[in-house]
Amino acid sequence: MIAKLSGRLDEIGDDWAIVDVQGVGYLVHCSTKTLAALGEVGEACTVHTDLQVSENDMRLLGFAESAERDWFRLLTQVQGVGSKVALAILSALSTGEVRDACAGGDAAMVARANGVGPKLAGRIVNELKDKAGALPGGGMAGVAGVAVPMGGASADAVSALENLGFKPAIAAQAVARAQAELGEDAPESDLIRVALKRAAG
């Protein structure tokens, strides 16, 4: 899967950009915040990407930072939230605002995004409430009284523990302890291994 593109910003539209990587132009769909962060046409740029494949479409989504990509993936797990709606939310709100809205159950804030009605906004905050602290939104995310420094590996490790049946708060605490023990640059596999011991202990 294509995870990141580094090249030259070749063209830009309302919700997309073309990144030229050594002569190959990649069309990436982006939030307005990411488009604004890419810079001017002709300049060097880097985008974190997520490839979505459906029966009749392949779409590359681009993000200025990995935190935005993590939130995009989480948002699209909610029923009724496709890539367009997720990008609309990330265009209207920063990752920190999305995290705070979900953690605080503030559906009205999420409903500020184009195409998001009160019912869908309520579903989003209800489903993501317990996961809000386990993803980055700028700075440190507090979960159940534990400050969790969240990067990509940490978020993936928390998600892995949740998939194994651990509650979000327990998973986040275990990963926080594992990261404190192993260091901020610890790979996901090591974080999961140590966190499992801490969660089960």
N, C-alpha and C positions, 0 to 999 in steps of 0.2 A: 504494500500500500504506500502511496505517496504521502509522506508525513510533513515535508517542508520543502518550500521552493525558495531558492535564492537566485536572483537575476536582475533584470532591468524592467521597470514598469513601462510597458509598451503602449497600453491604451487603458482608458477608464470609462465606465458608464455609470448609470444610476445605482446599480446593485451588483456590478461585476468589474473585474479588471483582467487584463491580459498581461501575464508575466513572461518575459522572454528569457528562457534559460538556455544559453548557448545555441541560439537560433531556433529553438522550439518554443512556440507560444502556448502557454497554458491559460485557459479560461477558468477563472475562479470567481465564484459568487461570494460576495462579502457583505457585512453589515456596513452601515454608513460610518460607524466609528473606525472600522478597519480601513475603509477606503480613505478616510481623512488622514490616517496614520501612515499610509504607504508613501506619501510624498508626491513629488511632481513627476509627470510623464518624462521618461528618459533617465530618471535617477535609479540607483541601485535600491532594491527592496528585498525583504524576506517575509514570507507568509507561512504560517503553520497551516496545514491543510487536513481535511477529512474527506475521504472519497465515499460517496453514497452511490450504491448500485441498486437499481430496481429492475423490474421486468423489461421496461422499455426506455430506461434512461440511465446515464452515468453522469454524475455531477460532482465537481470538485469544489469544495467550500474552503474559503481562505480566511485566516484570522491573524490579527496583528500580534497576538500573544497566545501562549498555550492555554492560559486560564480561560480565555474566551472560547477556545475550542473545547475545553473540558465541559464548560457550561452548555455549549451547543449540543454536545453528545447527551448530556443529562436531560436537557429540555426535550429533545426529540424522542426520549423514551416515554414521555407522557402521551397518553392516547389523545389524538386530535392535534398534536403539535408536529407539523412537518418541518422541513428545512426552511421554508419561507417564513413561517410563523416564528420559528426560533431566531432567525436572523432579524426579524422585525423587533422582537423583544430585545435582542442585543444591540439593535440600532437605537432603541429608545432609552435603554438603561445600561449603565456600566456593569461590569461583572460584580462589583461590590454592591451595587444597588439591587441586582437580582438576588444575590445571596441574602442581603438584609431583608428584602421583601419576602422571600421564602421562609427564612428563619422566624420572621415576625408575623407571618400569616397575612401580609399586606397585599391582598388581591387587587386592590384599587391601583397600586403602583404598577403591577404587571399589566393591568388592563389599559395602561397608557399607550401600549404598543399598538400599532395599526393591525387590525384584524383579530385582536384578542378581546373577546367579550367577557363580561363578568363571570359567566359560568365556567368558561375555559380557564380564566385567570384563577378562579377559586380552586379548580382541579389541580392546576400547576403548583400553587403554594401548598396545598394539602399533601400532594404526592412527594414534593421535594423538601418539605419542612424538615424532616429528620436527616436529610442528606446535605442540607445547606451549609452546615459548618465544616463538612468534610471536603469541600472544594474551594479552590482559591477565589478570592474576590478582591485581591489587593491587601497585602499585609498578612497578619496572622488571623486565623479563624479559630474562634473559641468553641470547643465542643465539650459539654458537660464539665465545665470548669477547667479543661485542659487546653492550653494554647497549642494549636497544631500548625506547624509550618508546612504549608501545602504547595508542593510542586507536582509535576506530572506523575513521578514515580509514587509519591505519597498518596495522591488521589486514586491511582490505579490499585495500590495496595489496600486502601480502605474499601474500595469497590469489590476487590477480590474476597476480602473477609466477609463483607455483607452477603455476597453470593454464596458463601459457605454457611450462612445462617446467623451470623453475629449481628446484633443490633448496631445501628449506625454509630451511636455514642461509644459503645464498647470497642467497635472496630477502630474508630478514630483515636481513642485513648491508647489502644495497643500499638497502632502505627506511630503515634507520637513518641511513645516510650522506645520503640524500636529505632526510630530516627535519632533520638537523643543518644542512644547507645552506639549506633553505627555511624552517625554523621550525616550531614545534609546531602551528601553526594552518593549515598548508598543506593544500589540498584533495587528495582522493584522486587526481584526474587528474594533478595536478602531481607528486605523489609517485611515481606510476607512471612518468611520462615520464622524470624524473631517475633513478629507480632502475634503469630499463632500461639507461640509459647506463652506470651504475656496475656493474651486474651483467654487462654485456657487455664491459666494459673490462678 
